Amino acid sequence: MKRVNFEDAMRLYDMDFFELGLLADAKRQELHGKKTYFNINRHINPTNICADICKFCAYSATRKNPNEYTMSHEDILQIVKEMDKREAKEVHIVSAHNPNVSLDWYLKIFKKIKEQYPHLHIKALTAAEVDFLSRHHGYTYDEILDMMLENGVDSMPGGGAEIFDEKVRDYICKGKVTSDQWFEIHRKWHERGKKSNVTMLFGHVESRENRIDHMMRIRELQDLTGGFNSFIPLVYQTKNNYLNIEIPITANEIIKTMAVSRLVLDNVPNLKAYWVTSTINLALLSQEFGANDLDGTIEKESINSAAGAKSADGMDVEEFTSLIKNSGFIPVERDSLYNEIKIW
């Protein structure tokens, strides 16, 4: 089968909805059968004080959220202690770009978690955070990445990608990490033998062409490094931010984008329907349109819920697995690197 090019991808969007679904499902089944992966994880967002002013963000305390906070290491460790009791396997640490805390504040909490809970996988620091820390504290990307490794970070999340087209970036997140810098950071991380994810924020001011361009750039780096575990299309949340998008993207367009991304990203093994931004119902439907991963139980999530997502308190694992089974798929608990732990 020939590789999908840009023009092919645009035509995929215009296909009959169900025919597109059949194509994406065939690719999913070729890769994963009826297995749907998830992990038992906990998101921790240690601070919402941010030096950047992204228009789509409702989480940052510098914009529409007046309730600023910065957690202490003791607060974070208490959360990790509780999640460990519930047999979570991954702690996912992403926060704002806080200019008021030291680099050590970030690094030492990773080290403390790894020393006290060596069995936990630490997924932490987006490329946007790495870029901010580099600029603010005067270190190179290489130095920041090496310090992350030395202090226990196991893999990187895919945030900060937004949309790679620079005109769109200039409008929605001016001053943040550029697309070239984002790729440079992930390439360097992959060259260290480590894995990461990659996201795409869609449903705001971007076009279908912008989305496909985004996917093509991912595919290009993946051909070189093979370091991306998963592609995660994130649905833009409309509330409490400065983009002022009044009409949300349709469910039809969300599902089509899932299917198109499964067919374009032939070298990224996993497609994640992140239920936090798409809703659990659309995430379950996405299993029929190419998605083979629903992220995890999460327990608590602050960034997207601040903009209207119904994710603040996560999801119970029994309910989560039952929903997957009832939709005709096999729930498979995985670790952060997609090694299978348990078929539920």
N, C-alpha and C positions, 0 to 999 in steps of 0.2 A: 504493500500500500504506500503510495507516495505521500511525502510529508505535506501537511497543510501549510500553504503559504498565506500571505496577507490577504490576497484577493479571495482565496478559498474561504478563509475565516469570515470575511464579510458576507460571503454568500451563505455560510452556515446560519447566520442570524436570520436570513430571509427564508429559510426552509420551513416546511410544515413542522409545527411544534413537536408532534409525536414522532415524526420521522427523524428529527434531530435527536430526540430522546433515545430512539433505538440505536443510532450510531454511537452516541456517548455511552450507552449502557453496554454495548458490545465491547467497547474498549475497556470499560470498568471490569466486566466479567473476564476478559482476557487477562487482566492484571491481578484481579482479586476475587473472582467468583462472586459469591453472595456475602462475603465477609464485610462487615462494617466495623472499623476500628474506633476505639475510644480509650482514654486513659483516666485514671483517678488522680486528679490534680487539684491544685489550689493556686489561684491567682492572688498575688500580693502586689498592691500598688502603694509603695512606701511614702510618696509625697505627691502633692498636686500643685506645688509652686513651680512655675515654669517661666523661663526666660523667653520662650517663643510665643508667637501669637497666631497660631493656625486658626483659620476662620471656621473650620469644621469642628473644632474641639469645644466640648461642654465640660470637660473634666478639669481643665486648668483653673486654678484659683485667680489667675490674673485677668480672666475675662468675665463670664457670666456666673461663675461659681464663687460666692463670697467666703466660703468656708475653707480656708486654707489649713493644711496640716502637713506635718512631717513626723513620721513614726520614729520612735527610738528603736535601737537594736533589740532591746528587751521586749518591746511590743511585737516586733517581727518574729523573734524567736519563740514567743508564746504561741503565736499563730502556727508556726511550724511544728511546735510540740503537739498541738491539738490535731493538726492534719495528719501527723505521723501516727497518732493513735487510731485514725480512721483508715490506715493503710494506703494513704496517698503515695504515689510513686514520684511525682514531679512537683516542684515548686517553681512557679512562673512569675518572675519579678520584672515588672515594667513600671516605670513611673514618669513623671514630668522631668523637665530639664532645670533642676533646682540650682541656682547660682549661689545659694547660701550654705551649702554643705560641701564638705571636702571630698576629694576623690577617695580618701580612706573610708569615709562613711559608706560608700558603695562597696568597696573591696572587702572591708572587714566583715560586713554582714554575710557576704558569700563564704568567706573563710570560716566564720563561726558556724554557719549552717552545715558546711561540709565536714567540719571537725566533729560536730555533735551528731550529725545524721549522715554518715558517709554513704549510706545506701540510697539517699534521695538524689534524683537528677535535678540539677539547677539549670533552668533555662532563664537567661537573663540578659538584659541590655540590648535594645534594638540598635540598628546602625545609626539611627538618629541620636540616640543617647551616647553612643561611642563618639560620634562626630562632635557633639556638644562637649563631652568631657575632654576630648582632645583639644578643642579650641579654648575652652575655659581654663584648663589647667596647664596648657602648654606642653602636651605630649603628642607624639606621632600616633597614628592609628596602630602601627605595629606595637608600640610600647603599651598602649591601652589594652590591646588584644592579649598580649603576653601577660599582663598583670591580671586580666580576667582568668586566664588559664591557671596561673600560679595560685589564685585564690579560690579555685573550685568551680568556676562556671563550666558547664558541660556542653551546652549548645546555645545558639542564639535564636530568639524569636524573629519573626519576619516583619515586624512593625516599622513604620516610617517610610515604607515604600510609596504609599498613597497612590498617585498616578505618576509615572515616570516622565511624561511629556512636560518639558520645562515651562511652557506657557501656562499650563494648568497649575503646576506647582507654584509658579510665581503668584498666581491668584489665590490659591487656597492655603499655602503654607510658606510664604516668602521668608527667606532667611534661614530656613531649615536645611538639613542635609540635602545636597543636590542628588539627582539620579546617578550621575557618574560616581559621586562619593559613596553613595549607598552600595553600588556594585563593587567598588574598590574594597570596601570594608568586608563584604561577604566573600569576595574572592580571596582576600588575605586569610579570613577565618577558615575557608575550605582548604587553603594551602597548608594550614596547620593540622589538617586531618580531621577537622571538626565539621559537624552538620549544622544546618540552619533551615529556617522556613522562609517563605516569601509571601507577602500579602499584596492585595490590591483593593484600595478603597474606591467603590464605584456607586453610582446612583446620585451623583451631585451635578457638577457642571461639565463632566467629561463626556466625550462622544464614544460611540462604538469603536471608531478608529483608534482613539486613545487607549482603550482597553486592549485591543489587539496588539498595538505597538508595545504596550506594557508586557504582554505575554511573550512576544517575540524576543524582547530583550532578555527576559528570564531564560528562555530556551537557549539563547546564545551562550550565556554564562554557564548554564547547566551542561551544555555540550563540552565545555572546557574543564569544569571541575567536578561535576556530578555531586555537588555538595548540598543541594536542596532536597530535604525530605518531603516537603509538602507545599502545595500552593493553596493559599487561603483567600478567596474573594470575600472581602468584608463589605457588607451593605451599609452605606452611609445612613446615620441616624439623624433625623430632621430637627430634633428639639434642642432648645437652649444654646444655639450657636449662631455665628455671624454669617453663614452662607445664605440663610433665609430661603431655603428651598421649601416651597409651600406644599408641593405635590410629591409624595414619595414615589420612588421607582416602583413599577408594577411587579407583582409576583411572576408574571410571564417573562419579563425581562431578566429578573434575577435567575430564574431557572435556565433560561436560554444561555445566559452568561456562564453558568456552571457547565453546561454541556459543551459550549464552544471551548472553554478553557481545558476541559478533559481531552478534547480532540487536538487542540493546538499544542499543549504541553505534553507531548508524547514521551519526553525524557524525564519528567518529574513524576515519581511513582505514585504519590498520593494527592488526592484532591479533597480538601477539607471543607465541608459545609458547616461553617462556624455558627452554631445555633444561636449564640448570643446576639448576633446582628441580623440573622435572617429569620428568626423565630424558629422554634423547634419543629413546627408543622412544615415549613418550607425546607428545613434541613432534612427532615425525613423524606419528603418528596424528592429532594435532590439525589437521594440514593438511586433513584430510577434514571437520573440524568447525569451519571458519571461520578458522583461523589462517593468515596469509600471511607470517609472519616468524619466523625461528628465532634471532634475535639475531646471534651471530657466533662466531668461533673462540675468542675470549676470551684464550687463551694461559695465563692464570693467574687464579684466583679464590679469594679467602680467606674472604669473609663467609658464604656459604651452605655451603661445604665444611666450615667449622668446626662446622656443625650436622648434618652427615651427607651432604650432596650430593656426588655423584661428579664434581666439577668442578674440582678443584684445579689440574690441568694443561691445561685447555682442550681443544681438538680440532684435529687437522690439517685444513687446508682441503680437501685432496684427498678425505679420508675423509668430511668434512662434505658436500661437494657430491655425492659418490657416493651417500650415504644419501638425499639429497633426490631425486636422479634415480631411484634404485631404488624409491622410494615413489610414483613416477608424477607428480612435479612438476618444474618447471623452476627450477634454482637460479640466482638473479640476484644478483650482488654489487652492493651499493648503497653510497652514502655515508651519512653520518649523517642527512641530510635527505631520504633516499629518492630521490635522483637515481640512475638506473641507471648502473653502471660497466661491467659485463661479464656476459654470459650464459654460464654454464659448461656 
